[in-house]
Amino acid sequence: MKNTLKKWIVAFALATSAGMAGAGSHAAYEKVDIDLGDQVSLQRGAQIFTNYCLSCHSASNMRFNRLRDIGLSEEEIKNNLMFTTDKVGDVMQSAMSPADAKKWFGAAPPDLSLIARSRGADYLYAYMRGFYKDPTRPTGWNNTVFDKVGMPHPLWQQQGVQAMELDAKGSPVMIIDEHGNSVPKMYLESTGTMTRKTPEGKAITKEYDEYVKDLVTFMVYMGEPAQIERKQIGYAVMIFLLAVMLPLAYFLKKEYWKDVH
């Protein structure tokens, strides 16, 4: 019995230390404020996702008709967001076949249904803002968050082209960001439709950042479409408990203890 207990203690300690080590290896990303109650942001994010992500990636756990939950009519969904199917009840399947994807990219792009739950909103926000030009890569693109990324930049027309600043030897110039991470110094080589540069050369990316935030908001929603309704039910339950059950429990307590006090 003692030996078994010791084994469990050692296993727990190893698992805890490994988990802490793994957690420590993850970079800290800029915090993005996600508001699932913002229907305009969700609708815009759904439009970005179906236009720029669904051509390669699937979201097989998400059906088009669930977009009615974010304020879209069935007609709006069919006319503006459905490009891979004619049935509003179908799941979001990629327009690209897995065989073609493997041929062109070396592997089929992953399903994005739960990517926000597995990676987190901050990671996705940093990832979609981290593409930069890299002539050594097959697609011509790399990413500060995902080194040697296989996919090209889907929103380069909106963001423009970022490039890595190099020193005299051709090595990346590294800086420490606000989270203490060592990252390459980037600059905006050419502007996009949602970015611009000041006369001093400073990059203004606020519009593109909001664009990416809307996309990430939708991907967070897509990971659990019922969470808005679940939270609303939770608030209703809490109000019921406080308004009805708490007074009832108080008066019941007084009735039970009246002979003692």
Sequence and secondary structure as in RCSB ss.txt:
>XXXX:A:sequence
MKNTLKKWIVAFALATSAGMAGAGSHAAYEKVDIDLGDQVSLQRGAQIFTNYCLSCHSASNMRFNRLRDIGLSEE
EIKNNLMFTTDKVGDVMQSAMSPADAKKWFGAAPPDLSLIARSRGADYLYAYMRGFYKDPTRPTGWNNTVFDKVG
MPHPLWQQQGVQAMELDAKGSPVMIIDEHGNSVPKMYLESTGTMTRKTPEGKAITKEYDEYVKDLVTFMVYMGEP
AQIERKQIGYAVMIFLLAVMLPLAYFLKKEYWKDVH
>XXXX:A:secstr
 HHHHHHHHHHHHHHHHHHHHHHHHS         TT HHHHHHHHHHIIIIITTT  EEEEEGGGGGGGT  HH
HHHHHT SS S TTSEE  SS HHHHHHHHSS     TTHHHHH HHHHHHHHT EEE TTSTTSEEESSSTT S
S  TTHHHHEEEEE B TTS B EEE TTS EEE EEEEEE TT EE TT  EE HHHHHHHHHHHHHHHHHH T
THHHHHHHHHHHHHHIIIIIHHHHHHHHHHHHTTT 
